Amino acid sequence: MANVVEVRELRKSFGETPVLKGVDLTLAKGETLGFLGPNGAGKTTVMRILTGLLAPDSGSVQVLGQNPCSDNFRIFSRIGYMPENPPLHHEMRVGEYLGFAAALKMASASASERVRAIDSAIDKCGLKDVVRQIIATLSKGYRQRVGLAQALVHGPELIIMDEPTGGLDPVQMAAMRESVMAVSENTSIMFSSHDLHLASGVCHRFALIHNGRITIQGNRKDLLRAAGRSGVAFFRVSLPVAEISGNCADITECSDQASIHGAPAVALADALTHFSQSLGEGADCGDGIAGANGGWSTETSDERGIGSSPVVSVKREGQTLAVRMEGVADPWGPVTRFLVEQGWDVLEVGRQEPHLEEVFLDITRGEVEDEI
């Protein structure tokens, strides 16, 4: 079985309000899928349908090859579910509660098998120090970990988690991330989260839902490409010796109306301009430069707007110029070679990848509408 989750044209309304408007979603065996989107986008509704707690109005849903609405008892022992606020028995001790959960979910297992399963869940979720503590006395972070432990105690093939790090402080979030990463090594996982650091660290693929529809589905590169965002290459070169003690003004960080000031910066921009044009306007040059908006400006004044060019910024930093450029797939390739050939002393080359937060903001602002 290639996919553990197959969803097609899923629709759900509450009264007159449509919540899901034709959701298509897949989760492959052994994959960790980050289900992202703003509050109210439909994430929890999808997860409740996948676990058989809620029936859809229409559409096709298959979880582990079965319909969770009609076959929910058959898949009960094969999935684990951690809602945003796990319904824990607060009067019980942690170990007692996990024993209760194991007895419910592993009815056919022997006592020794259940004990091993409980010990494994306690170890993965970092609960050894609180195993005899009453759940009501635990911090929010530890209660979330107990909720995760009950979801995985029976060794499910699929774990569905709704906001596992919701409401946690930074220290608690870091501990929960470690637990999720430990669990993700041996099972398929789907989780919703606003913790994009967690998603970046553990997910193979992402599905972003907005206004009841999946707007993007793919890996990290797919998301960035669909959002029109590419990595930024940066280069640091030495100022010419004559300019180090001269009056070279700081160079403004580029924005929509940003400018480059100072003769060395102008010379550097001119060199990169002509090199870009030599590669061809709008051409995707693989490990070179992909031209943008018909190439860069060829003006030669000491102040020029570069808001629409691949140059993001040129700044003086001490005795160096720092250049940031978009559209450079391999910063160590033709651009660096060209700078060296032109006599620039290249001190540093690197690449900064955009963050998932940027893609998330694009979607919530309605700027990304195409699905991969």
JOQUIRA-V331094 format. One line per field, one symbol per residue. ss: DSSP state (H for helix, E for strand, C for the rest). phi: phi as a letter, one per 20 degrees, with the letter a starting at -180 (. if undefined). psi: psi as a letter, one per 30 degrees, with the letter a starting at -180 (. if undefined). Layout:
BEGIN
ss=???
phi=???
psi=???
END
This chain:
BEGIN
ss=CCEEEEEEEEEEEECCEEEEEEEEEEEECCCEEEEECCCCCCHHHHHHHHCCCCCCCEEEEEECCECCCCCHHHHCCCEEEECCCCCCCCCCEHHHHHHHHHHHHCCCCCHHHHHHHHHHHHHHCCCHHHCCCEHHHCCHHHHHHHHHHHHHCCCCCEEEEECCCCCCCHHHHHHHHHHHHHHCCCCEEEEECCCHHHHHHHCCEEEEEECCEEEEEECHHHHHHHCCCCCEEEEEEECCHHHHCCCCCCCCCCCCCCEECCHHHHHHHHHHHHHHHHHCCCCCCCCCECCCCCCCCCCCCCCEECCCCCEEEEEEECCEEEEEEECECCCCCHHHHHHHHCCCCEEEEEEECCCHHHHHHHHHCCCCCCCC
phi=.fdecccclfcbcdmedfddcoedbccefneddeddrfgnfoffffffffenebeffaodccclmcefeedfffegedcccdfgdgfeefeefgffffffffffecfeefffffffffffffffemdgfcfdefgfeffgfffffffffffdfemffbddcdlfdfmeegffffffgffffffffcbeccbeaeefffffedeebccddblncfebbregffffffemdcfdeccccffggfefdeeefgdfffbfcfcdcogffffffffffffgffeofmeeemeddefclmnefdfcffccfcfdeffeaccecmdcdddccendfcfeegfffffffenfeeebcabdefefgffgfgffemedceef
psi=jekfkjkkhkkkljbgjkekhhkkkljlkgljkjjlllkgfgeeeeeeeeggfkklellkkkjhgljfefgeeegefflkkjlejkiljfflleeeeeeeeeeefheflleeeeeeeeeeeeeeghgefgfgkkefflleeeeeeeeeefffeghlfkkkkjifgkglleeeeeeeeeeeeeeffglkkkkkkfifeeeeffkelkkkkkhgkjekkaaeeeeeeefgkllkkkkklkkkeffegaijlkkkkkaehllkkkeeeeeeeeeeeeeeeffkkgkjgcgbkjkkhgalkglglfjkkgfglfjeljkkjbglkkkkklgjejfgbeeeeeeefggkjjfkkakjkllfeeeeeeeffgfkfkk.
END
